[in-house]
């Protein structure tokens, strides 16, 4: 946890801007929305899967 705090303290607005520019250069402006949609759907599927697993565990506990 301590190491994460130090790492986040080192990232400033210029570093974020450089990362954004590099991503734009690597993937292009047209590809980024597609990548973000894929990331969003992956996160949604992960949340749904963990929610279903929690519901299954609750059903098993009732038995």
HTML snippet that shows the backbone in 3Dmol.js (N, CA, C, O; Angstrom):
<script src="https://3Dmol.org/build/3Dmol-min.js"></script>
<div id="view" style="width:600px;height:400px;position:relative"></div>
<script>
const pdb = `
ATOM      1  N   UNK A   1       0.828  -1.183   0.000  1.00  0.00           N
ATOM      2  CA  UNK A   1       0.000   0.000   0.000  1.00  0.00           C
ATOM      3  C   UNK A   1       0.874   1.249   0.000  1.00  0.00           C
ATOM      4  O   UNK A   1       0.565   2.228  -0.679  1.00  0.00           O
ATOM      5  N   UNK A   2       1.959   1.216   0.757  1.00  0.00           N
ATOM      6  CA  UNK A   2       2.847   2.365   0.832  1.00  0.00           C
ATOM      7  C   UNK A   2       3.491   2.653  -0.519  1.00  0.00           C
ATOM      8  O   UNK A   2       3.620   3.811  -0.914  1.00  0.00           O
ATOM      9  N   UNK A   3       3.895   1.602  -1.226  1.00  0.00           N
ATOM     10  CA  UNK A   3       4.527   1.767  -2.532  1.00  0.00           C
ATOM     11  C   UNK A   3       3.577   2.360  -3.555  1.00  0.00           C
ATOM     12  O   UNK A   3       3.995   3.138  -4.413  1.00  0.00           O
ATOM     13  N   UNK A   4       2.304   2.002  -3.474  1.00  0.00           N
ATOM     14  CA  UNK A   4       1.308   2.534  -4.399  1.00  0.00           C
ATOM     15  C   UNK A   4       1.146   4.033  -4.190  1.00  0.00           C
ATOM     16  O   UNK A   4       1.004   4.784  -5.155  1.00  0.00           O
ATOM     17  N   UNK A   5       1.166   4.471  -2.937  1.00  0.00           N
ATOM     18  CA  UNK A   5       1.034   5.894  -2.630  1.00  0.00           C
ATOM     19  C   UNK A   5       2.197   6.688  -3.232  1.00  0.00           C
ATOM     20  O   UNK A   5       1.993   7.773  -3.776  1.00  0.00           O
ATOM     21  N   UNK A   6       3.375   6.166  -3.137  1.00  0.00           N
ATOM     22  CA  UNK A   6       4.548   6.842  -3.699  1.00  0.00           C
ATOM     23  C   UNK A   6       4.425   6.908  -5.216  1.00  0.00           C
ATOM     24  O   UNK A   6       4.716   7.941  -5.819  1.00  0.00           O
ATOM     25  N   UNK A   7       3.995   5.808  -5.836  1.00  0.00           N
ATOM     26  CA  UNK A   7       3.859   5.781  -7.292  1.00  0.00           C
ATOM     27  C   UNK A   7       2.833   6.802  -7.762  1.00  0.00           C
ATOM     28  O   UNK A   7       3.084   7.540  -8.714  1.00  0.00           O
ATOM     29  N   UNK A   8       1.675   6.850  -7.098  1.00  0.00           N
ATOM     30  CA  UNK A   8       0.639   7.791  -7.508  1.00  0.00           C
ATOM     31  C   UNK A   8       1.071   9.232  -7.262  1.00  0.00           C
ATOM     32  O   UNK A   8       0.644  10.131  -7.986  1.00  0.00           O
ATOM     33  N   UNK A   9       1.892   9.464  -6.274  1.00  0.00           N
ATOM     34  CA  UNK A   9       2.379  10.801  -6.003  1.00  0.00           C
ATOM     35  C   UNK A   9       3.317  11.308  -7.076  1.00  0.00           C
ATOM     36  O   UNK A   9       3.488  12.518  -7.227  1.00  0.00           O
ATOM     37  N   UNK A  10       3.931  10.400  -7.830  1.00  0.00           N
ATOM     38  CA  UNK A  10       4.894  10.785  -8.858  1.00  0.00           C
ATOM     39  C   UNK A  10       4.218  11.136 -10.177  1.00  0.00           C
ATOM     40  O   UNK A  10       4.843  11.769 -11.028  1.00  0.00           O
ATOM     41  N   UNK A  11       2.958  10.744 -10.373  1.00  0.00           N
ATOM     42  CA  UNK A  11       2.273  11.000 -11.637  1.00  0.00           C
ATOM     43  C   UNK A  11       1.626  12.377 -11.579  1.00  0.00           C
ATOM     44  O   UNK A  11       0.812  12.656 -10.699  1.00  0.00           O
ATOM     45  N   UNK A  12       1.994  13.226 -12.516  1.00  0.00           N
ATOM     46  CA  UNK A  12       1.452  14.570 -12.595  1.00  0.00           C
ATOM     47  C   UNK A  12       0.694  14.776 -13.890  1.00  0.00           C
ATOM     48  O   UNK A  12       0.563  13.851 -14.691  1.00  0.00           O
ATOM     49  N   UNK A  13       0.198  15.973 -14.096  1.00  0.00           N
ATOM     50  CA  UNK A  13      -0.588  16.244 -15.312  1.00  0.00           C
ATOM     51  C   UNK A  13       0.228  16.092 -16.597  1.00  0.00           C
ATOM     52  O   UNK A  13      -0.313  15.685 -17.625  1.00  0.00           O
ATOM     53  N   UNK A  14       1.524  16.414 -16.550  1.00  0.00           N
ATOM     54  CA  UNK A  14       2.340  16.267 -17.757  1.00  0.00           C
ATOM     55  C   UNK A  14       2.539  14.806 -18.114  1.00  0.00           C
ATOM     56  O   UNK A  14       2.541  14.451 -19.293  1.00  0.00           O
ATOM     57  N   UNK A  15       2.707  13.960 -17.118  1.00  0.00           N
ATOM     58  CA  UNK A  15       2.878  12.531 -17.390  1.00  0.00           C
ATOM     59  C   UNK A  15       1.598  11.939 -17.973  1.00  0.00           C
ATOM     60  O   UNK A  15       1.650  11.109 -18.881  1.00  0.00           O
ATOM     61  N   UNK A  16       0.455  12.366 -17.451  1.00  0.00           N
ATOM     62  CA  UNK A  16      -0.827  11.880 -17.982  1.00  0.00           C
ATOM     63  C   UNK A  16      -0.996  12.332 -19.428  1.00  0.00           C
ATOM     64  O   UNK A  16      -1.445  11.554 -20.270  1.00  0.00           O
ATOM     65  N   UNK A  17      -0.642  13.583 -19.725  1.00  0.00           N
ATOM     66  CA  UNK A  17      -0.750  14.099 -21.094  1.00  0.00           C
ATOM     67  C   UNK A  17       0.141  13.310 -22.041  1.00  0.00           C
ATOM     68  O   UNK A  17      -0.264  13.008 -23.163  1.00  0.00           O
ATOM     69  N   UNK A  18       1.336  12.978 -21.609  1.00  0.00           N
ATOM     70  CA  UNK A  18       2.259  12.193 -22.447  1.00  0.00           C
ATOM     71  C   UNK A  18       1.681  10.805 -22.709  1.00  0.00           C
ATOM     72  O   UNK A  18       1.767  10.302 -23.829  1.00  0.00           O
ATOM     73  N   UNK A  19       1.101  10.190 -21.697  1.00  0.00           N
ATOM     74  CA  UNK A  19       0.497   8.867 -21.876  1.00  0.00           C
ATOM     75  C   UNK A  19      -0.649   8.933 -22.863  1.00  0.00           C
ATOM     76  O   UNK A  19      -0.770   8.061 -23.724  1.00  0.00           O
ATOM     77  N   UNK A  20      -1.502   9.956 -22.758  1.00  0.00           N
ATOM     78  CA  UNK A  20      -2.631  10.110 -23.679  1.00  0.00           C
ATOM     79  C   UNK A  20      -2.135  10.289 -25.115  1.00  0.00           C
ATOM     80  O   UNK A  20      -2.687   9.691 -26.039  1.00  0.00           O
ATOM     81  N   UNK A  21      -1.110  11.095 -25.306  1.00  0.00           N
ATOM     82  CA  UNK A  21      -0.562  11.310 -26.645  1.00  0.00           C
ATOM     83  C   UNK A  21       0.011  10.005 -27.199  1.00  0.00           C
ATOM     84  O   UNK A  21      -0.189   9.694 -28.373  1.00  0.00           O
ATOM     85  N   UNK A  22       0.710   9.252 -26.379  1.00  0.00           N
ATOM     86  CA  UNK A  22       1.272   7.972 -26.842  1.00  0.00           C
ATOM     87  C   UNK A  22       0.171   6.994 -27.230  1.00  0.00           C
ATOM     88  O   UNK A  22       0.292   6.289 -28.232  1.00  0.00           O
ATOM     89  N   UNK A  23      -0.902   6.945 -26.445  1.00  0.00           N
ATOM     90  CA  UNK A  23      -2.025   6.053 -26.774  1.00  0.00           C
ATOM     91  C   UNK A  23      -2.649   6.480 -28.094  1.00  0.00           C
ATOM     92  O   UNK A  23      -2.971   5.636 -28.931  1.00  0.00           O
ATOM     93  N   UNK A  24      -2.824   7.785 -28.287  1.00  0.00           N
ATOM     94  CA  UNK A  24      -3.380   8.266 -29.555  1.00  0.00           C
ATOM     95  C   UNK A  24      -2.484   7.904 -30.736  1.00  0.00           C
ATOM     96  O   UNK A  24      -2.976   7.526 -31.799  1.00  0.00           O
ATOM     97  N   UNK A  25      -1.184   8.018 -30.551  1.00  0.00           N
ATOM     98  CA  UNK A  25      -0.260   7.672 -31.635  1.00  0.00           C
ATOM     99  C   UNK A  25      -0.263   6.176 -31.933  1.00  0.00           C
ATOM    100  O   UNK A  25      -0.186   5.769 -33.092  1.00  0.00           O
ATOM    101  N   UNK A  26      -0.351   5.366 -30.889  1.00  0.00           N
ATOM    102  CA  UNK A  26      -0.316   3.916 -31.093  1.00  0.00           C
ATOM    103  C   UNK A  26      -1.598   3.377 -31.709  1.00  0.00           C
ATOM    104  O   UNK A  26      -1.550   2.550 -32.620  1.00  0.00           O
ATOM    105  N   UNK A  27      -2.747   3.840 -31.218  1.00  0.00           N
ATOM    106  CA  UNK A  27      -4.012   3.244 -31.632  1.00  0.00           C
ATOM    107  C   UNK A  27      -4.789   4.096 -32.626  1.00  0.00           C
ATOM    108  O   UNK A  27      -5.633   3.566 -33.348  1.00  0.00           O
ATOM    109  N   UNK A  28      -4.538   5.364 -32.683  1.00  0.00           N
ATOM    110  CA  UNK A  28      -5.290   6.240 -33.574  1.00  0.00           C
ATOM    111  C   UNK A  28      -6.613   6.652 -32.941  1.00  0.00           C
ATOM    112  O   UNK A  28      -7.136   5.959 -32.068  1.00  0.00           O
ATOM    113  N   UNK A  29      -7.139   7.765 -33.380  1.00  0.00           N
ATOM    114  CA  UNK A  29      -8.364   8.313 -32.804  1.00  0.00           C
ATOM    115  C   UNK A  29      -9.591   7.450 -33.049  1.00  0.00           C
ATOM    116  O   UNK A  29     -10.509   7.435 -32.230  1.00  0.00           O
ATOM    117  N   UNK A  30      -9.620   6.737 -34.158  1.00  0.00           N
ATOM    118  CA  UNK A  30     -10.803   5.936 -34.485  1.00  0.00           C
ATOM    119  C   UNK A  30     -10.870   4.646 -33.677  1.00  0.00           C
ATOM    120  O   UNK A  30     -11.958   4.122 -33.438  1.00  0.00           O
ATOM    121  N   UNK A  31      -9.742   4.140 -33.264  1.00  0.00           N
ATOM    122  CA  UNK A  31      -9.694   2.850 -32.587  1.00  0.00           C
ATOM    123  C   UNK A  31      -9.993   2.972 -31.087  1.00  0.00           C
ATOM    124  O   UNK A  31     -10.452   2.007 -30.476  1.00  0.00           O
ATOM    125  N   UNK A  32      -9.742   4.133 -30.490  1.00  0.00           N
ATOM    126  CA  UNK A  32      -9.883   4.302 -29.041  1.00  0.00           C
ATOM    127  C   UNK A  32     -11.318   4.091 -28.554  1.00  0.00           C
ATOM    128  O   UNK A  32     -11.500   3.394 -27.557  1.00  0.00           O
ATOM    129  N   UNK A  33     -12.367   4.661 -29.208  1.00  0.00           N
ATOM    130  CA  UNK A  33     -13.729   4.386 -28.728  1.00  0.00           C
ATOM    131  C   UNK A  33     -14.077   2.895 -28.734  1.00  0.00           C
ATOM    132  O   UNK A  33     -14.770   2.402 -27.845  1.00  0.00           O
ATOM    133  N   UNK A  34     -13.586   2.195 -29.749  1.00  0.00           N
ATOM    134  CA  UNK A  34     -13.821   0.745 -29.820  1.00  0.00           C
ATOM    135  C   UNK A  34     -13.138   0.034 -28.651  1.00  0.00           C
ATOM    136  O   UNK A  34     -13.718  -0.871 -28.051  1.00  0.00           O
ATOM    137  N   UNK A  35     -11.926   0.435 -28.331  1.00  0.00           N
ATOM    138  CA  UNK A  35     -11.203  -0.156 -27.207  1.00  0.00           C
ATOM    139  C   UNK A  35     -11.919   0.120 -25.890  1.00  0.00           C
ATOM    140  O   UNK A  35     -12.016  -0.764 -25.039  1.00  0.00           O
ATOM    141  N   UNK A  36     -12.421   1.339 -25.717  1.00  0.00           N
ATOM    142  CA  UNK A  36     -13.117   1.699 -24.483  1.00  0.00           C
ATOM    143  C   UNK A  36     -14.427   0.934 -24.344  1.00  0.00           C
ATOM    144  O   UNK A  36     -14.793   0.523 -23.243  1.00  0.00           O
ATOM    145  N   UNK A  37     -15.140   0.741 -25.462  1.00  0.00           N
ATOM    146  CA  UNK A  37     -16.379  -0.059 -25.421  1.00  0.00           C
ATOM    147  C   UNK A  37     -16.068  -1.487 -24.993  1.00  0.00           C
ATOM    148  O   UNK A  37     -16.784  -2.067 -24.177  1.00  0.00           O
ATOM    149  N   UNK A  38     -15.002  -2.048 -25.544  1.00  0.00           N
ATOM    150  CA  UNK A  38     -14.601  -3.401 -25.168  1.00  0.00           C
ATOM    151  C   UNK A  38     -14.225  -3.482 -23.700  1.00  0.00           C
ATOM    152  O   UNK A  38     -14.577  -4.445 -23.018  1.00  0.00           O
ATOM    153  N   UNK A  39     -13.514  -2.483 -23.212  1.00  0.00           N
ATOM    154  CA  UNK A  39     -13.131  -2.450 -21.803  1.00  0.00           C
ATOM    155  C   UNK A  39     -14.367  -2.341 -20.914  1.00  0.00           C
ATOM    156  O   UNK A  39     -14.471  -3.031 -19.899  1.00  0.00           O
ATOM    157  N   UNK A  40     -15.302  -1.472 -21.298  1.00  0.00           N
ATOM    158  CA  UNK A  40     -16.536  -1.306 -20.515  1.00  0.00           C
ATOM    159  C   UNK A  40     -17.367  -2.576 -20.480  1.00  0.00           C
ATOM    160  O   UNK A  40     -17.886  -2.947 -19.427  1.00  0.00           O
ATOM    161  N   UNK A  41     -17.498  -3.241 -21.611  1.00  0.00           N
ATOM    162  CA  UNK A  41     -18.284  -4.480 -21.639  1.00  0.00           C
ATOM    163  C   UNK A  41     -17.584  -5.582 -20.845  1.00  0.00           C
ATOM    164  O   UNK A  41     -18.245  -6.411 -20.220  1.00  0.00           O
ATOM    165  N   UNK A  42     -16.265  -5.594 -20.869  1.00  0.00           N
ATOM    166  CA  UNK A  42     -15.533  -6.586 -20.074  1.00  0.00           C
ATOM    167  C   UNK A  42     -15.723  -6.365 -18.588  1.00  0.00           C
ATOM    168  O   UNK A  42     -15.902  -7.322 -17.834  1.00  0.00           O
ATOM    169  N   UNK A  43     -15.687  -5.109 -18.159  1.00  0.00           N
ATOM    170  CA  UNK A  43     -15.911  -4.800 -16.743  1.00  0.00           C
ATOM    171  C   UNK A  43     -17.331  -5.167 -16.343  1.00  0.00           C
ATOM    172  O   UNK A  43     -17.552  -5.714 -15.262  1.00  0.00           O
ATOM    173  N   UNK A  44     -18.301  -4.868 -17.215  1.00  0.00           N
ATOM    174  CA  UNK A  44     -19.703  -5.206 -16.920  1.00  0.00           C
ATOM    175  C   UNK A  44     -19.881  -6.713 -16.786  1.00  0.00           C
ATOM    176  O   UNK A  44     -20.550  -7.177 -15.863  1.00  0.00           O
ATOM    177  N   UNK A  45     -19.296  -7.473 -17.685  1.00  0.00           N
ATOM    178  CA  UNK A  45     -19.391  -8.933 -17.612  1.00  0.00           C
ATOM    179  C   UNK A  45     -18.748  -9.459 -16.332  1.00  0.00           C
ATOM    180  O   UNK A  45     -19.273 -10.383 -15.710  1.00  0.00           O
ATOM    181  N   UNK A  46     -17.626  -8.884 -15.937  1.00  0.00           N
ATOM    182  CA  UNK A  46     -16.957  -9.300 -14.710  1.00  0.00           C
ATOM    183  C   UNK A  46     -17.841  -9.032 -13.494  1.00  0.00           C
ATOM    184  O   UNK A  46     -17.966  -9.885 -12.615  1.00  0.00           O
ATOM    185  N   UNK A  47     -18.453  -7.848 -13.444  1.00  0.00           N
ATOM    186  CA  UNK A  47     -19.338  -7.515 -12.325  1.00  0.00           C
ATOM    187  C   UNK A  47     -20.546  -8.451 -12.283  1.00  0.00           C
ATOM    188  O   UNK A  47     -20.949  -8.909 -11.214  1.00  0.00           O
ATOM    189  N   UNK A  48     -21.123  -8.733 -13.466  1.00  0.00           N
ATOM    190  CA  UNK A  48     -22.269  -9.649 -13.524  1.00  0.00           C
ATOM    191  C   UNK A  48     -21.876 -11.044 -13.051  1.00  0.00           C
ATOM    192  O   UNK A  48     -22.644 -11.699 -12.346  1.00  0.00           O
ATOM    193  N   UNK A  49     -20.697 -11.499 -13.431  1.00  0.00           N
ATOM    194  CA  UNK A  49     -20.241 -12.835 -13.039  1.00  0.00           C
ATOM    195  C   UNK A  49     -20.020 -12.906 -11.533  1.00  0.00           C
ATOM    196  O   UNK A  49     -20.389 -13.896 -10.902  1.00  0.00           O
ATOM    197  N   UNK A  50     -19.427 -11.878 -10.955  1.00  0.00           N
ATOM    198  CA  UNK A  50     -19.206 -11.902  -9.501  1.00  0.00           C
ATOM    199  C   UNK A  50     -20.528 -11.777  -8.765  1.00  0.00           C
ATOM    200  O   UNK A  50     -20.694 -12.369  -7.699  1.00  0.00           O
ATOM    201  N   UNK A  51     -21.476 -11.014  -9.313  1.00  0.00           N
ATOM    202  CA  UNK A  51     -22.795 -10.886  -8.689  1.00  0.00           C
ATOM    203  C   UNK A  51     -23.519 -12.229  -8.711  1.00  0.00           C
ATOM    204  O   UNK A  51     -24.116 -12.631  -7.712  1.00  0.00           O
ATOM    205  N   UNK A  52     -23.467 -12.926  -9.852  1.00  0.00           N
ATOM    206  CA  UNK A  52     -24.110 -14.237  -9.956  1.00  0.00           C
ATOM    207  C   UNK A  52     -23.460 -15.239  -9.012  1.00  0.00           C
ATOM    208  O   UNK A  52     -24.148 -16.075  -8.427  1.00  0.00           O
ATOM    209  N   UNK A  53     -22.147 -15.164  -8.859  1.00  0.00           N
ATOM    210  CA  UNK A  53     -21.445 -16.070  -7.959  1.00  0.00           C
ATOM    211  C   UNK A  53     -21.863 -15.820  -6.510  1.00  0.00           C
ATOM    212  O   UNK A  53     -22.046 -16.765  -5.743  1.00  0.00           O
ATOM    213  N   UNK A  54     -22.013 -14.561  -6.141  1.00  0.00           N
ATOM    214  CA  UNK A  54     -22.459 -14.232  -4.785  1.00  0.00           C
ATOM    215  C   UNK A  54     -23.872 -14.751  -4.538  1.00  0.00           C
ATOM    216  O   UNK A  54     -24.168 -15.267  -3.461  1.00  0.00           O
ATOM    217  N   UNK A  55     -24.745 -14.612  -5.541  1.00  0.00           N
ATOM    218  CA  UNK A  55     -26.111 -15.121  -5.403  1.00  0.00           C
ATOM    219  C   UNK A  55     -26.112 -16.635  -5.264  1.00  0.00           C
ATOM    220  O   UNK A  55     -26.875 -17.182  -4.468  1.00  0.00           O
ATOM    221  N   UNK A  56     -25.267 -17.321  -6.029  1.00  0.00           N
ATOM    222  CA  UNK A  56     -25.174 -18.776  -5.939  1.00  0.00           C
ATOM    223  C   UNK A  56     -24.690 -19.207  -4.558  1.00  0.00           C
ATOM    224  O   UNK A  56     -25.188 -20.185  -3.999  1.00  0.00           O
ATOM    225  N   UNK A  57     -23.719 -18.476  -4.006  1.00  0.00           N
ATOM    226  CA  UNK A  57     -23.214 -18.802  -2.675  1.00  0.00           C
ATOM    227  C   UNK A  57     -24.289 -18.609  -1.618  1.00  0.00           C
ATOM    228  O   UNK A  57     -24.369 -19.397  -0.676  1.00  0.00           O
ATOM    229  N   UNK A  58     -25.124 -17.572  -1.755  1.00  0.00           N
ATOM    230  CA  UNK A  58     -26.190 -17.334  -0.794  1.00  0.00           C
ATOM    231  C   UNK A  58     -27.235 -18.440  -0.869  1.00  0.00           C
ATOM    232  O   UNK A  58     -27.764 -18.866   0.158  1.00  0.00           O
ATOM    233  N   UNK A  59     -27.536 -18.908  -2.081  1.00  0.00           N
ATOM    234  CA  UNK A  59     -28.500 -19.999  -2.234  1.00  0.00           C
ATOM    235  C   UNK A  59     -27.978 -21.271  -1.597  1.00  0.00           C
ATOM    236  O   UNK A  59     -28.738 -21.985  -0.943  1.00  0.00           O
ATOM    237  N   UNK A  60     -26.692 -21.571  -1.774  1.00  0.00           N
ATOM    238  CA  UNK A  60     -26.095 -22.765  -1.173  1.00  0.00           C
ATOM    239  C   UNK A  60     -26.077 -22.672   0.347  1.00  0.00           C
ATOM    240  O   UNK A  60     -26.232 -23.690   1.023  1.00  0.00           O
ATOM    241  N   UNK A  61     -25.893 -21.479   0.899  1.00  0.00           N
ATOM    242  CA  UNK A  61     -25.874 -21.307   2.348  1.00  0.00           C
ATOM    243  C   UNK A  61     -27.253 -21.551   2.945  1.00  0.00           C
ATOM    244  O   UNK A  61     -27.360 -22.029   4.075  1.00  0.00           O
ATOM    245  N   UNK A  62     -28.311 -21.229   2.202  1.00  0.00           N
ATOM    246  CA  UNK A  62     -29.687 -21.428   2.696  1.00  0.00           C
ATOM    247  C   UNK A  62     -30.034 -22.901   2.778  1.00  0.00           C
ATOM    248  O   UNK A  62     -30.885 -23.291   3.578  1.00  0.00           O
ATOM    249  N   UNK A  63     -29.388 -23.729   1.962  1.00  0.00           N
ATOM    250  CA  UNK A  63     -29.716 -25.165   1.926  1.00  0.00           C
ATOM    251  C   UNK A  63     -29.181 -25.853   3.115  1.00  0.00           C
ATOM    252  O   UNK A  63     -29.357 -27.063   3.259  1.00  0.00           O
TER     253      UNK A  63
END
`;
const viewer = $3Dmol.createViewer("view");
viewer.addModel(pdb, "pdb");
viewer.setStyle({}, {cartoon: {color: "spectrum"}});
viewer.zoomTo();
viewer.render();
</script>
